[in-house]
Amino acid sequence: MTRFLSLLLLLIPFAASRGEDPPKIDPYDQSKVALEVEPPADFKGKRILIVAGRQSHGPGDHEFFAGSAILMNLLKQTPGVFPIMARDGWPKKEKLFDTADCVVMYMDGGGGHPAIANPERIKLIQKQLDRGTGWVNLHYAVEYPAKVGETVQSWLGGYYETGFSINPHWDAEIRSLPKHPITLGVKPFTIRDEWYFNMRFVDDLKGITPILQALPPDNTRGTPAAKARKGEIETMAWAFERKDGGRSFGFTGGHFHRNWADENFRRVVVNAVLWATKIEVPTAGAKVDFDAEDLNKNLDHKGKGEFKPILPPEKK
């Protein structure tokens, strides 16, 4: 992976200053990403609604729009799939939920989580899950307030609870993977991210299959509940088979935009979305071909507007 990232670094343009040519592609131009576009009337496949959150954090972090655009392009590589992307935390055309076979939320969560912004939205999501719609939450989107914990556990199987869970930046060494459709074609890998752990799972992990697990450094255990589990393996991504027959997936990574350059990272997410949509995952895993230059497309304007390269950890 280090060799790949070193090559990637050569492909990423550096900050433009006076006297230098600006990048050939405006990294902040998001106008070419098709939003809320539905498939043709005769389409017989599966619809996947990807909802990207509002601008958040600094350059290269929480690039929800750019990351969702990458995910949309990755999903297009599977026949019979039509991804539909919305932005700013909620579709303008709310009826897109009614026809989605899976909903992916990649956005800020917590008390401002768009899915629980009001009782009407909670009812809307519940209605979709009751009919078996897949439910995928990426990174911050797995965090919800404890007051809706019971509802969210029925949706996702577990969630990040402030004061109980913890969210440090660390190098997760994923040494082994369970036998599951989501892990097809995925090899053990190590990657730095803001991997959350000590999630508030349903009792006895009923319906849950841990997908990504690793041993975090004990100095990252910042809550009393996390400290009580020193030396224990933690789950950072999981599959959940709901009582309604639907499927859900929680994935705590995705803080650093650069991690989409890692093939195993991409394949876990894409495999999981397909699985949650009830699409058979190919034996070798989903196709996740990737152009490294896409990391520097569709980024959010942050800071003073300067273009900052997305560097691998060892180059920072």
N, C-alpha and C positions, 0 to 999 in steps of 0.2 A: 504493500500500500504506500510505503514511503517513497519508492521509486515513482509510482504513479502520481503522487502529489507533487513531487519535484518537477515532473513533466508538466503537470497542470499549472504550476506556478509560472512556467515560461509562456503559457498561453493566456495568462490573465494580465490585462493592461494595467499599468500603474497610474497613480493619480496624475491628472493633467495639471500642469502648472504653466506659467507664462513661457512662451517660446516653444512649447511642446505641442504636438498634434493631439487633438482630442481623440478619444477612442472611436473606432469606426462605427461601433454600435452604441447608441445612447443607452447606458445601463439603466436609466430611469424611465425610459419610454415603455409604458405598459399598454399603450393603445392598440397594439397588434394582437393582444390576447382576447380571443373570443369569449364573451361573457353571456351566460344564461341563454346559450344557443341550444335549442332542442333538436333531436334527430329528425330525419324525414318521416313523414306519416307512415311509410311502409316499413320502418325499422322494426325488426323482430327481436333484437338483442336486449341487453341489460343497460339500464341507465344508472350512472353513478354521479351523484351530486356532490361536488367538492366546494365547501364553503371556506373561503380564506378570510382571516380576520383583518382588522384594521392595522395600520402602521403601529409598530411596537419595537422598543429597544433601539440599539444602535446599529450602524452598518454591519451587515453580515450576520446579525442575530435576529431571530424572529422575522425572517423574510417570508412572511406568510403568503403574500401574493406570488412572489417569484417561485417559492417552493411548491405552491399549488399548481402553478403553470407547468413546472417540471413534472409533477405527479400526473397531471392531465396528459402530457405527452407520453409518459411511460405507459399509462393505461391504454392509450390508443394502439399500442403494439399488440394487444390481445384482441383477436377477432371476436366480433359480437358484443363489443363493449363501446358505449358512447358516454364519455365523461362530460359533464356539464359543470362549468365553474362559475361561482358567484363570488362577490367580494364584500369587504367591509362587515363581515360577521353575520349577514343574513341576506337571502336573495331578495331582489326587488320584486320578482315574480314568485310569491310564496307558494303558488300552486305547484311549483317544481317539486316540492316535498311529496305531493300526492302521487307522483308517477315515478319517484326514485326507487330503485331496487336496493340502493345503499346510499347512506349519507356519510360523508367524511368531513369532520370539522377540524381545522388547523388554525388556531386562533388563541388569543388570550382567554383565560378562564377565570376561576375564582368567583368573587361576588358579582363581577361584571360579565359573566359568561352569557353570550347571546342566547343560548338554548333555554336559559331559565330567567330571562329578563322580565317576564311577566307570566301569570298563570295561563294565559292563552297560548303562549309558546310551549309551555310544558305539556299542555293538553295536545297541541299539534304534534309534538315529538312522540308522545305516548301513542297517539293514533297511528302514526307510521310504524312504530315498533310492534304494535298489536297486530298489524297485518304482515309482519315478518321482515320488514325492511332491515338491511344491515346497518350497523352503527359503529363508526370508526372515529376515535378521538386521538389526535396527534399532539404531543408535547403539552403545552399549557392547557389545552382543551380538556385534559383529563382532571383538571382541578375544579372542584365544586365546593360550595359552602356545606358544612355539616348539616345544616337545617334541611337540605334536600338529599342528604346522603342515602336514605333508604330508597328513594326513587331512582337515584343515579346508580345504585348497586343493581337494581333490577334492569337498568339499561345497559350497563357496562361491566358489571361484575365487581368493580372496584374503582376507587378514585383517589386522587391526592387530597388529603385533608390537612389544612393549615394547622400547625402545632403538633401533628401526629406524624405526617409524612415529611420527607426532606428532599431538597433539590440541589445538591452540590454539582460542581463540574468535576468530572473524574474520568480516568481511562478505564472503561469497562472491558475486561478481557473475557469474552464469551467463548469458553473452552469447549462446550458441547451444546448440542441442540436436540430437542425432543423429536420424536417421529410424529410429524403432523404436516398437513398440506401446506401450512404457512412456511415451513422450513425447507421445502423442496428446492434443491439447487443452491441452498445457502450453506456456506462453509463457516467454521468458527472464525471469529475476527475480533480485533481490538480496535476501539475507536473512542475518542474523547468527545463527550457531550455533557449536557446538563441532564444526566440520567436521574430521574426521580426514583425513590424507592420507599419501602415501608408504607405501601399503599393500604387504604382501608378497604380490604376485600370482604366479600360475603363470607358468612360462617362456613368453615370447613372447606373453603375454596370450591364450593359446589358449582359445577358447570365450568370451572376455570381450568385452562391448561397454560402453565407458564411457558412462554416462548423464548424470551431472552432473559438469562440470569447471569449474574456475576457477583464477585465478592468485593464490595467497596472498601476502601481504607477506613479503619475505625475512626480516624479523625474527621471523616465526613458526616458522621452520625450526630446531627445537631439538635435532635429533639429527644426528650426522655424516652419515648417509645422506641426510637431508632437505636439509642444507646443501649437499651436493654437487649438488643439483638446482635451485639458485637460478635464478629467472627462468623456470622451466618450469611449464607447465600441470599441474594435479594432478586426479586423479579422486577424487571423494567419494561416488559411487554408481555401481554397475555391475550389469549383467545377466550371468549366466553360464549357458551351455548345457552341461550336464554330459555326461560320457561315457555315463552310464546312460540318457540321453534326457530326464532331468528338467531343471528350470529353477530357478535360484537368483538371489537379489537381495541385494546388500549395500548398506546405506544408513547413512552415518556421522552424519547429522544426527539431531535429535530430543532434544538436551540440554534446550533451552528449550521448556517446555510451550506457551508462547504461539504458537509457530510453526505449530501446527495451525490457527491463524486465517488463514493464508495459503493461498489457493486452489491455487496452483501446487505448493506443498509437499504439500498433501493429495493432489492428483491424481497426482503422481509416485508416492507411496507406494501409493495404491489401485490405480492402473494396474499397478504392479509386482507386487502381490499377485495380481491377476487373471491377469496374464501367467504368473507362476510356477505358478498353478493350472491353466494351459492353458485359460483362458476368453478368448474373443475380446474384446479391448478395443474399445469403441465408437469410431467414427471421430473423434468430438468429445471423446474421453476419458471416463473413468468419471464418473458423477454423484457429486458430492461436496458436496451442500448441507450447510450448517453453521449452527448457532445459536451465536452468540458466547457466550451464557451458559453453554454446555457447558464452556468453559474453567475455570469455577469450580465444577464438579461432580466428585465422586468423588476429590478430592485426598487425598493421604496426610497424616496428622497429623505435623507436623515442628516442631522447636524447642519453644517453650513452649505451643504450641497456638493462638497468635494467628492470625487470618486475615489474610494479606497479599495485596494485589491483584497480579495478574500484569500488570506494566507493560511497554510497548514500550521499547526501548533508549533512545530520545530523551527519555523521561520519567523515567528513573532518576536 
